[in-house]
Amino acid sequence: MRIGLDAMGGDFAPKVAILGAVLAQKELSEQDRIVLFGNKDVIIEHLNSNGASVDDFDIVDAREVIDMHDKPIRAIQNKPNSSIAIGFNYLKEGKIDTFASAGNTGVMLVGTMYSVGVLEGIIRPCLAALLPKQNGGLTVLVDVGVNPDAKPEQIYQFGVLGSFYAKYALNVENPKVGLLNIGEEDEKGNVQSQAAIQLMKGSKDFNFVGNAEPMEIFNDNFDVIVCDGFVGNLIMKHTEAFAKIMVKGGIINDFIKNCNYEIYGGLPLLGANGVVIIGHGVSNERAIKTIIIQSKTIYNSNINEHIDKVLKNRI
């Protein structure tokens, strides 16, 4: 398969992005090929400086760069020769099987919508994060950023998308799905959550087990917890900040170690009509390597085919 990577995306690109690609290439099979998008001269220079063979990679020259301050729609329209814009064109045309970047999240979302779009029946795609459980395992938290004002119908679909991600990409049998709320009773929460739970109760599309209070994100009662992107993003960033404080204070255990985003790579954009991974802006080479491996795992899970089948039959 052909795994696309924006070599110019991220706070420490291109150096870190290319080093991460070099590390990942050593773990991939001969049938896999990493395609790097960015300034060709710069990419070759960094490959050489890391002792990597240029022949082990495909390089697509892209001279324009989109930074974190660019407005998403204008960036895609005004910088057609950027690494993200060209990368999405390759994904749309089937020249690569996946595309990942640690660059501007908003531009990645717009690029997805302008190129491959979303699966039929999906209202909006969503981002899924992985958070550790105290006793091992992972909780899928979705959405964590791109839908800050999600409607109940969207939140229902997050349950579908998160459940299929847990089942096919993480190998969780019959994932237990919960709705993030301030209490376990159905009547708890705001208007949004009260409407969402009425849609989710008795769903045949996923195994809904009820409301999940924030403390339950880290236990075994749920495998997938859904919420709007505003709340999800706050939880994800709060968890990262808390873990850093613990490490700085010398409190380190397996749970704290597993809060490190580097372990999980990037955030898959579930519901996109293609495999799109968005990395953390501060991703280091270890995180970039994991993003590339993660891209292959998600692609091989055929998750979109499973989601598409359910949506066409039921939603």
N, C-alpha and C positions, 0 to 999 in steps of 0.2 A: 504494500500500500504506500501511498504518497502522503506524507504528513507535512502540512504547511506551517511555517513559523514566521511571524513578523520579527525579523532580526533587529528592527529599530524601535520596538515597543518596550516600554518600561523605564523606570528612573535611572537604571544603570546600563541601559542598552547603548551601543550594540555589544560591548565587551561581554557582559554577563549572559545575554541571550545566546551569543555564539558559543561561549564556553559550555553553557547548558546543552546546546545541540551536540557539541562534541562528546560530552559525557553520555548523552542518550544514544548517540549513534553506536557506541560500543556495546549497548545492551539490546539493540534491535537485530532482527534477522537480516539475511542477505536480500530478502524480498521486500524489505522496507527501505524507503528513501525519504530523507528529510529535505524539504524544499525551503530554502531561506529567501525571504523577500527583504530587499534593502539595497543600500549602496554597494554595488558589486566590489568595487575596489577596497572599501572598508572591510567588507565581509572576508575577502580573500586575505587581507592583511592580518586579521584576527585569527583566522584559521591557521595560517602559517605560524603565527606567534605562539599558538597552543599546540604546535606539533601535529596538527591534523592534516590529512590529505584533502585537497580541494576536490579531487575526483570522487570522494565519498559523499559529496553533497551536490544538490542542484541549486543553482543560484539564479534568482530572477532579479534583474536590476530595477531598482525603484529609487529615484533620486529625491523625491519629495518626502518630507517627514511630517507626520501629524503629532502635535504635542498635547499635553494634558489640558491646555488652555483653549484649544480649538473648539469651536462650536460644532457639534456632531454633523448636522446636515450640511453646513457650509464646507466643512472639512472634506467630506466625501465628494461634494460637487466641485469644489475649487482646487482639490489636490488629487486629480485622477491618476497621477503618477507616484502616489505615495505607496508605501509598503502595504498598508491596510487595504486601500482601494484595489490595488492589483491582486492582492491575496484573495479578496472576495470574488474578483472576476474569475480567477483560477478555480475557486471552489464552485462557482455557478456553472462554469463550463466543464466541470468534471476533470480538470487537469490535476487537482489534488483531492484527496478524500476527506481531509480535515484541515481546519485552520485555527491557529491559536495566536494570541497576542497578550502581552502584559501592558499594553498601551491603554489609550483612552477608552473607558468602558462605554460611554455614550456613543462614541464613533463605532465601536464594535457592534453595538445594538443596531444602529442605523445602517451600518454596512450589511448586516444580516438581513434586515428588512428590505433593503434595496436590491440585494443579490438573490439569495436562495429563498428568502421569505420564511413563512412558518408552515407547519403541517396543516392540512385541510381540517377545519374545525377548531383550531386553536385561536383564541382571542388575542392573547399576547404571550410571547415566550417569557421564561422566568429563569433566574439564576439559582442554582442549588449549591449550598455549602455543606461540608462534612464537619461535624463536631464529635469529639470523643465521648464515649460512655464510660462511667466510672469503672465498670467491671469488664471493659473491653468492648470492641465493636464500635459502630458509628451510627450517629443520627443524621439523617438528611434534613436540613433546614431549608425551606423554599417558600417564598422568594426572598432573596437577600439584597435586592437593590434596584431592579429595573421597573418595578411596579409599586411605587410608594402609595398610591391611592387605589388599590385593587378592589374591584367590585366582587360581591359574593360569588358570581358565576366564574370569575377568574380564579378565585381562591379554590373553588371546587376543582377546577382543572389543574391547579398546582398539586392537588392530592393525586390526580391521575398521573401527572408527569413525575412527581417525586416517588410514587409507588413503583412505577416502571423502572426508574433509575436505580432504586434500591434492589429491585428484583433481578434485573438483567445485567447491570454493571457491577453491583456489589454482592450479588448472589445471595440475597436475603429471601428466604421462602415466605410467601404471603406476608409482606411487610405490614406492620401495624401503623396506621396513619392517625394522627391526632391534629386537632385544630388548636393553635396557641391561644390561650385565653387566661383570664384572671381567676378562674375557678372551674371546677369540673362539672358544675351543673349547667344544663342546657340554656337556662335563662340568664346566665352570667355574660358579661361583656358588653361591648357597644353594639350599635345597630348592625354594623358590618358583620361581626362575629355571630350574632344571633340569627341573622339571615343565612350566613354561610353554613351553620351547623344544620339548619333545616334541609339544606340541599344535600349535605354529606351523609346524614343519617340514613342507614339502609341502602347506601350506594352499592351497586353491583360492579362498579368499575374499580374499586379498591376496598381494602379491609379497614373501614373506619371504626375506631374504638372509642371516640369521644374527645372531649376537651383535654388539652395538655397544659398544665401550668408551667411557668418558666423553669421551675426546679426540676421538672421531669425531662428536660432536654438531655440531661446527662445520665439518666437511668435507663433501665431495660424495658420500660412500659411502652415505649414508642420507637419505631424505626424511622418514621417520617413525620415531621411536624411542619404544618403549613401556616403561613401568615402573609401579610402584605410586605412589600419590599422595604418600607420605611422601618417597620418594627424589626424585620429580619436583619437588616443592615446594622441596626443599633446593637442587636444581640451578638452578631458576629464580631463587630469591632470591640465591644465590651469584653468579650471572651478573650480576644487577642491581647487587649490591654491588661486584663487581670492576670493572664498567664505570664506576661513579661514582668509584671510587678513581683509575682511569686518567684520567678527565676532570679531576678535582681536581688531579692531578699534571701536567696539561698534555699528556698523551698522548692525542691525539684523531686517529682515522682513521675511514674509512667503517665498518669493522667495529664499533668502539666506539660510534659514533653509532647504529648499527643495533641496539644492545642496549637502546636506550631504549624502554620499554614504550609510550610515547605513540604511537609510529609504528603499532603493531599494534592499538590499541584494547583490547578486553576479551578474556576467555576464553570461547569458546563451550562450552556444556554439551552435549557430544555424547551422543546417545542419548535425549535428552529428546524427548517427542512434541510438539515445537514449538521455535521458535527462541528460546533464552534465552542472553543474554550477561551475564557477570559481570565488572565492571570493577575495576580496582585501587582500593583505598580512597583512595589519594592522587592519584587522577586529576585532572588539570587540564582546562581547557576544550578543549585540543587533543585530549587523550585521549578526552573525552566526544564530541567531534565525530566522531572516528574510530570510536568504538563505534557511533554511529548509522549511519554509512555502512556499517560492517561488518555491521550487522544486515540491511541491505538486500541486501548481497552474498550473505550466507549464505542468506537466504530465497530469493533468485532462483536460487541454485544447485540448489534442489530436493534437497538432500543427504539429507533424511529419507526421501524417496520411494525413492531409490537404496538406502539402508541397509535400509529396510523390505523391499524386494524380495529382497535377499540373505539377510536373516535368515529370512524365511518359506520360502525355498527350500532353505537349507542348514543353518542353525543350529537 
